Amino acid sequence: MKSSFAVSLRVLFRSSLSVGCILLTTLRTSAQWTGASHDTLTRDAIRDEVEKQALAVDVSNTLHAVWKKANPGGGWRVFYSKKAPSGAWSLPREVADSTLLIFRYALAVNPQSGVPYVAFERESAVPREIILARDSAGTWVHTRITANASEDLSPTLAVDSAGYLHVAWIGQDTSANWKIAYATNRSGVWQTQLLTASEPGPFGSGAEPFIAVTPAGIAHIFYRGGDFGTYHIHHAWNAQPGGTTWSYEIVTTPNGNDFSARAVIDAQGTIHLLASGNDGFGFPPRAYYLTKTAAGGWSTPQHANQGGNGWGGSLVIDRFGIAHITWDETSGNIYTGNLFYATNKSGQWVSVPILSDGKTFSGSLTVDGTGKGHAIAFNGETFQTQEILVIHSSSALTDVRSDEYSLPFDIVLEQNYPNPFNPVTTIRFGVRGSARATLKVFDVLGREVATLLDEVVGSGFRSVEFSAQSESRNLSSGVYFYRLEFGGLVRQRRMVILK
């Protein structure tokens, strides 16, 4: 039997039954997941698990996965692997020094460049600190985000449309009260701040923050706030990218208490939220889905895991605004080890099993550019038999018309070619939808030196030629930047004129 004495714990103990073969059985027919394939990323007698942000995909449809492996000396070791659409998983690489005590982590990938980032909680000496790791040509480069005398816990990580990073975590003020903390590198250096009006409560070390950002880079942080009997999802957001002025609200669902949240903000600025909770200890958990437009209030919550009880594990919003989630089934307050998928594609929420072998937990979902779903989870009946699986849907979870396979999720700005150049180069970009697009060139001081495009464009890819030498301009050698703006989204790249 798998049991949990508190809603914030996944599994407190497991049965001692030996692990057998991985059974791809189902409870009912699922067109998308019947016949799903899976990859086993670990094969050892060591406890392996995943966190809430463990799987991501970039515009090339390369999958990026991060998991943690129990360290005999305490804590965890964190590993990363990736898989191109037609390739195999790369050899796992350790994200941090194995001599350090690592605890919770979060993965985010720049969808355009494919560069992965991992924020993790490290304890080399009390207290714990937040570290950011960046993959640089196969080497993990570490940046210490916090350096203080208080605990810093449970990082969550996001990348905005310009490639800037946003990290939120649980910190403490000078009186040791739990607060939500935030940092971004939008200014070129890491700037951290404590959200002094946040209210994670006296047991705020379990606030489990989750961050989502608008395309322009405004941060929205969701976390469990309040106290026993009054736990709800609290929402904090800043007024401008990197800003220090925050607004706050409490989001409620039909649950008596909500403990965890997952969020996505789409290209139109609509917030999509999945909140999970229950009516108290021993009561079955439920996951609710609700939205908030940029100019409106929250929608009526929808029971997302209808047909069963369980905790919402992840939320994906596809390019058509359809919601896709994973959820862990429970029987009362006990995890069954069955992992489910649900979507509101038909206009109502329908759940189907991903893997119902009684030993699969903590599924995290992503959807690639072809519409296929991929879920990472850990599978095993005892700590020593837990292995990491990535399960691939047998067909698309979302409609993808044949002429859209090559289109970007929102916008793509490619590297100019040739680069360096003299005097002519070509810039290629792609967009989805119809809106005004501007493509401009700036020098290193931010001064505009050329406007290459300023008109309404439709879905597709197009190329623009840029000359550093013409009747109206004669640019000198040096570094320049070209910036694409479309539908509120921004992409920027660097180019070099070499004469």
C-alpha atoms as one frame of an Amber mdcrd trajectory, in Angstrom:
protein
   0.000   0.000   0.000   1.165   3.480  -0.819   0.279   6.083   1.777   0.594
   9.790   2.517   0.098  11.393   5.921   0.000  14.951   4.556  -1.280  16.421
   1.353   2.123  17.864   0.479   3.829  14.458   0.527   3.819  12.257  -2.537
   4.420   8.876  -0.950   5.460   8.171   2.645   6.085   4.471   2.320   5.763
   1.818  -0.337   5.142  -1.880  -0.395   8.098  -4.228  -0.491   6.794  -6.098
  -3.534   9.532  -6.674  -6.061   9.323  -4.676  -9.253   8.240  -6.576 -12.326
   7.966  -5.656 -15.951   6.375  -2.311 -16.781   2.748  -3.005 -17.687   1.138
  -0.753 -20.263  -2.374  -1.705 -19.189  -5.327   0.682 -19.384  -8.535   1.201
 -17.480 -10.498   2.353 -20.516  -9.806   3.036 -24.179  -7.596   6.041 -24.922
  -6.924   6.755 -28.585  -3.942   8.979 -27.809  -2.257   6.840 -25.169  -3.232
   3.288 -26.170  -0.069   1.693 -27.487   2.062   4.522 -26.087   5.793   3.880
 -26.118   8.085   4.644 -23.231  11.767   5.182 -22.560  13.407   4.123 -19.297
  16.066   6.730 -18.485  17.500   5.036 -15.384  18.245   1.396 -14.631  19.740
   1.021 -11.175  18.854   0.061  -7.617  18.824   3.677  -6.457  15.772   5.819
  -5.742  14.988   8.097  -8.712  12.240  10.749  -8.738  11.081  13.836 -10.651
   9.948  17.299  -9.579   7.067  19.440 -10.876   9.147  21.050 -13.676  11.035
  18.087 -15.093  10.319  17.935 -18.848  10.358  20.558 -21.616  10.481  20.770
 -25.414  12.037  23.362 -27.720  11.049  24.493 -31.234  13.130  21.733 -32.824
  10.964  19.231 -30.885  13.968  18.158 -28.812  12.911  16.863 -25.390  14.826
  17.940 -22.269  14.498  15.931 -19.036  15.874  16.411 -15.529  15.511  14.010
 -12.601  17.016  13.416  -9.197  18.815  10.367  -7.802  19.133   9.621  -4.088
  22.572  10.455  -2.708  23.826   7.917  -0.122  25.153  10.818   1.953  21.764
  12.547   2.001  19.928  14.783  -0.416  19.906  14.099  -4.143  22.044  14.208
  -7.257  20.450  15.883 -10.314  20.850  14.586 -13.875  19.941  15.883 -17.339
  19.391  14.222 -20.715  17.877  15.283 -24.032  16.414  13.572 -27.077  16.075
  14.882 -30.636  12.917  13.761 -32.503  14.688  11.034 -34.467  17.483  10.322
 -31.991  18.151   8.529 -28.733  18.440  10.037 -25.276  21.860  11.530 -24.609
  24.039  10.095 -21.872  22.895  11.572 -18.534  25.024  14.456 -17.296  25.118
  15.566 -13.685  23.926  19.134 -13.248  25.849  19.845 -10.026  28.823  18.581
  -8.045  27.916  15.154  -6.612  29.544  16.096  -3.296  26.886  18.780  -2.716
  23.532  18.098  -1.120  20.883  18.930  -3.710  17.187  18.999  -2.949  14.353
  20.384  -5.075  14.951  21.614  -8.637  13.126  23.154 -11.619  13.839  22.923
 -15.358  13.165  25.536 -18.037  14.350  25.623 -21.644  14.705  28.607 -23.944
  12.380  27.318 -26.673  14.151  29.180 -29.471  17.805  28.423 -28.642  17.186
  25.069 -26.950  19.459  26.027 -24.027  18.338  24.295 -20.786  18.458  25.903
 -17.350  18.086  24.204 -13.974  17.452  26.059 -10.705  18.115  23.957  -7.621
  18.225  24.124  -3.861  21.738  23.406  -2.558  23.034  22.762   0.921  26.816
  22.863   1.153  26.455  24.569   4.502  23.331  25.577   6.372  21.238  27.385
   5.210  20.169  26.217   1.764  20.731  28.511  -1.211  19.343  28.767  -4.754
  21.722  27.993  -7.628  21.085  28.372 -11.360  22.819  26.009 -13.799  23.105
  26.776 -17.522  24.230  24.302 -20.147  27.088  25.892 -22.109  28.312  23.591
 -24.892  28.045  20.526 -22.685  29.332  22.137 -19.487  27.061  23.248 -16.658
  27.868  26.807 -15.602  26.619  27.726 -12.109  25.410  31.084 -10.806  24.570
  31.525  -7.145  21.285  33.435  -6.956  21.103  33.769  -3.158  23.772  34.353
  -0.522  22.193  35.082   2.837  21.762  33.718   6.343  18.206  32.411   5.833
  16.684  29.361   4.175  15.921  29.498   0.448  13.734  26.642  -0.768  11.675
  25.173  -3.630  12.786  27.087  -6.757  10.543  27.458  -9.800  11.844  28.745
 -13.132  10.540  30.344 -16.365  11.963  31.893 -19.566  10.236  34.828 -21.288
   9.976  35.455 -25.034  13.176  37.528 -25.059  15.141  34.731 -23.386  15.394
  36.307 -19.925  15.101  34.096 -16.857  12.715  34.419 -13.922  13.152  32.458
 -10.675  10.859  32.341  -7.655  11.347  30.468  -4.405  10.469  30.411  -0.703
  12.658  32.710   1.405  12.597  34.378   4.810  12.575  37.956   6.037  14.762
  39.291   8.869  12.245  37.990  11.423  12.390  34.479   9.950   8.861  34.791
   8.498   8.351  32.798   5.328   7.988  34.915   2.192   8.061  34.438  -1.569
  11.262  35.632  -3.257  11.915  36.472  -6.912  14.901  37.169  -9.177  15.427
  37.983 -12.841  18.404  38.750 -15.081  16.572  41.175 -17.391  18.944  44.019
 -16.460  21.998  41.941 -17.384  22.736  41.060 -13.765  20.709  39.050 -11.284
  18.439  41.208  -9.149  16.623  39.578  -6.232  13.736  40.819  -4.135  11.524
  39.574  -1.313   7.775  39.921  -1.746   7.177  41.389   1.697   3.377  41.319
   1.389   3.248  37.627   0.440   1.605  35.380   3.031   2.768  31.751   2.854
   1.842  31.443   6.536   3.601  29.824   9.518   4.202  26.640   7.521   5.391
  28.542   4.462   8.257  26.134   3.765   5.577  24.054   2.000   4.169  26.919
  -0.077   5.262  25.212  -3.350   5.538  28.285  -5.613   5.048  28.071  -9.374
   6.052  30.874 -11.760   4.670  31.757 -15.189   5.588  34.823 -17.254   3.834
  36.814 -19.944   5.573  37.025 -23.346   6.751  40.517 -22.365   8.277  39.241
 -19.111   5.782  40.153 -16.374   6.094  37.517 -13.654   3.094  35.765 -12.098
   3.810  33.655  -9.011   1.272  31.213  -7.568   1.776  29.645  -4.145  -0.074
  28.041  -1.259  -0.941  30.728   1.251  -2.694  30.884   4.608  -2.846  28.290
   7.375  -4.514  24.936   8.091  -8.168  25.170   7.109  -7.645  28.377   5.118
  -5.111  27.259   2.516  -5.798  28.771  -0.897  -3.756  29.631  -3.962  -2.254
  33.106  -3.623  -1.248  35.012  -6.757   1.369  37.775  -6.967   2.434  39.673
 -10.095   4.622  42.681 -10.801   3.494  45.750 -12.728   6.262  45.633 -15.325
   9.053  43.255 -16.350  11.583  43.111 -13.535   9.514  45.591 -11.507   9.422
  45.777  -7.721   5.760  46.798  -7.339   3.584  43.723  -6.779  -0.154  43.103
  -6.724  -1.749  40.253  -4.801  -4.958  38.272  -4.856  -6.350  34.991  -3.524
  -7.819  32.502  -6.003 -10.466  30.115  -4.700 -12.005  26.909  -6.021 -14.778
  24.637  -4.664 -12.060  22.862  -2.646 -12.022  23.662   1.050  -8.234  23.951
   0.809  -5.942  24.260  -2.215  -2.321  23.241  -1.861  -0.636  23.343  -5.270
  -0.912  25.198  -8.560   0.377  24.966 -12.113   0.048  27.915 -14.494   0.550
  28.876 -18.145   0.194  32.331 -19.738  -0.577  32.251 -23.457   0.393  34.698
 -26.204  -2.750  36.771 -25.598  -1.905  37.188 -21.914  -4.622  34.851 -20.641
  -3.652  33.021 -17.444  -4.508  29.324 -17.294  -4.425  27.845 -13.790  -4.707
  24.298 -12.446  -5.290  24.243  -8.669  -5.395  21.076  -6.570  -6.731  20.538
  -3.074  -9.333  18.811  -0.923 -11.804  19.397   1.882  -9.441  18.240   4.615
  -7.293  15.269   5.588  -8.754  11.995   4.378 -11.026  13.652   1.827 -10.344
  12.856  -1.842  -8.408  15.544  -3.737  -9.722  17.331  -6.812  -8.060  19.470
  -9.490  -9.800  22.573 -10.849  -9.020  24.536 -14.026  -9.786  28.240 -14.425
  -8.651  31.154 -16.580  -8.225  34.905 -16.331  -7.946  37.165 -19.363  -5.700
  40.213 -19.395  -8.739  42.491 -18.952 -11.126  40.270 -16.985 -11.622  38.244
 -13.837 -11.310  34.558 -13.095 -13.627  32.137 -14.849 -15.825  29.630 -13.025
 -13.575  26.727 -11.925 -14.006  23.489 -13.889 -13.452  20.100 -12.270 -10.599
  18.879 -14.475 -10.103  15.316 -13.208 -13.707  14.216 -13.492 -14.309  10.493
 -13.221 -11.755  10.072 -10.446  -9.918  11.684  -7.558  -6.352  12.924  -7.580
  -3.814  15.737  -7.667  -3.051  17.783 -10.784   0.543  17.259 -11.838   1.083
  19.514 -14.853  -0.699  21.870 -17.238  -0.064  22.505 -20.947  -1.956  24.948
 -23.181  -1.600  24.186 -26.870  -1.555  26.707 -29.717  -5.354  26.506 -30.028
  -5.949  27.318 -26.360  -6.839  23.735 -25.429  -5.808  22.614 -21.947  -4.001
  19.322 -21.279  -3.133  18.043 -17.808  -1.737  15.039 -16.000  -3.060  13.937
 -12.631  -2.122  11.297 -10.055  -5.049   9.132  -9.035  -5.856   8.563  -5.361
  -8.226   6.303  -3.502  -9.286   8.508  -0.630  -5.970   9.876   0.603  -3.844
   7.049  -0.817  -2.018   7.195  -4.132  -2.976   4.327  -6.436   0.096   4.628
  -8.661  -2.055   5.234 -11.755  -1.191   8.232 -13.927  -3.951   9.974 -15.907
  -4.282  12.512 -18.707  -7.227  14.883 -19.144  -8.209  17.551 -21.686 -11.084
  19.938 -22.355 -10.695  19.560 -26.120 -14.290  18.355 -26.585 -15.712  21.237
 -24.551 -15.859  19.163 -21.375 -13.150  17.498 -19.323 -12.404  13.878 -20.230
  -9.799  11.731 -18.442  -7.992   8.665 -19.786  -5.100   6.652 -18.327  -1.519
   7.189 -19.421  -0.083   4.317 -17.396  -2.165   2.382 -14.873   0.204  -0.241
 -13.525  -0.174   0.814  -9.883   3.372   2.140  -9.520   3.652   5.341 -11.579
   3.841   8.761  -9.896   4.305  12.511 -10.448   3.720  12.743 -14.164   4.793
  15.976 -15.871   3.473  16.615 -19.402   4.690  18.518 -22.436   3.335  18.689
 -26.007   5.655  19.022 -28.993   5.156  20.891 -32.262   3.481  17.925 -33.935
   0.892  17.735 -31.175   2.229  14.552 -29.569   2.331  14.334 -25.793   5.278
  13.281 -23.644   5.024  12.596 -19.918   7.889  12.028 -17.473   7.240  10.112
 -14.238   8.917   7.769 -11.787   7.877   4.136 -11.686   8.462   1.524  -8.980
   6.968  -0.225  -5.965   9.831   0.423  -3.557  12.373   3.208  -3.191  15.117
   1.020  -4.654  13.062   0.112  -7.739  12.004   3.637  -8.694  13.125   4.409
 -12.247  12.483   7.376 -14.543  10.140   6.865 -17.506   9.242   9.140 -20.402
   5.994   8.026 -22.003   5.150   9.129 -25.569   1.557   9.305 -26.813   0.812
   7.111 -29.815  -0.944   9.963 -31.628  -1.380  13.736 -31.394  -3.157  15.121
 -28.342  -4.106  18.277 -30.199  -5.139  19.063 -33.759  -2.255  20.099 -36.000
  -3.183  20.893 -39.586  -0.711  19.628 -42.170   0.300  23.142 -43.202   1.164
  24.029 -39.612   3.801  21.400 -38.883   6.563  23.790 -39.911   5.118  26.846
 -38.143   6.447  28.066 -34.801   4.506  27.946 -31.546   4.281  31.760 -31.642
   7.218  33.533 -33.346  10.731  32.507 -34.367  13.618  34.799 -35.233  16.497
  32.902 -36.805  20.176  33.823 -36.764  21.088  35.979 -39.734  23.243  34.417
 -42.438  26.019  35.025 -43.145  27.238  36.315 -39.804  29.634  38.167 -39.579
  28.764  39.842 -42.889  29.800  42.633 -45.260  27.727  44.309 -46.427  24.596
  42.126 -46.950  22.937  39.474 -44.777  19.572  37.690 -44.715  17.238  37.554
 -41.702  14.523  34.864 -41.621  11.601  34.751 -39.224   8.323  32.919 -38.764
   5.047  33.818 -37.079   1.740  32.174 -36.262  -1.439  34.209 -36.683  -1.968
  37.662 -38.168  -0.712  40.904 -36.587   1.541  43.875 -37.235   5.205  42.881
 -37.354   8.202  45.185 -37.020  11.790  44.186 -37.681  14.373  46.780 -36.677
  18.147  47.021 -36.274  19.852  48.742 -33.314  23.432  49.570 -32.393  24.994
  48.624 -29.046  23.729  51.897 -27.496  20.152  50.975 -28.354  19.803  53.515
 -31.163  17.661  52.438 -34.087  19.674  52.344 -37.325  17.201  50.659 -39.697
  13.584  49.562 -40.016  13.380  46.505 -42.252   9.676  45.708 -41.846   6.615
  47.432 -40.393   3.356  45.897 -41.671   0.637  43.362 -40.925   1.777  39.826
 -41.778   0.120  36.398 -41.623   1.258  32.938 -40.570   4.382  31.619 -42.242
   8.116  32.142 -42.692   9.666  34.980 -44.635  13.128  36.421 -45.271  14.317
  40.020 -45.256  17.620  41.224 -46.700  19.627  43.786 -44.770  22.516  45.828
 -46.151  24.929  47.698 -43.906  25.749  49.977 -46.814  23.161  51.857 -48.872
  22.235  55.360 -49.953  20.735  56.026 -46.506  23.260  54.254 -44.288  26.899
  53.302 -44.065  27.343  51.323 -40.847  30.782  50.737 -39.420  32.166  47.414
 -38.194  30.813  46.257 -34.865  28.032  44.511 -32.980  24.389  45.236 -33.802
  21.053  43.787 -32.723  17.961  43.012 -34.768  14.590  42.801 -33.033  11.272
  41.309 -34.161   8.012  42.380 -32.509   4.748  40.582 -33.329   1.475  40.405
 -31.430   3.046  41.556 -28.169   5.931  39.074 -28.475   9.560  40.106 -28.876
  12.611  38.248 -30.167  16.111  39.723 -30.496  19.409  38.454 -31.852  22.963
  39.700 -32.202  24.865  40.163 -35.485  28.298  41.450 -36.466  29.371  43.692
 -39.343  32.977  42.991 -40.255  34.540  45.184 -42.950
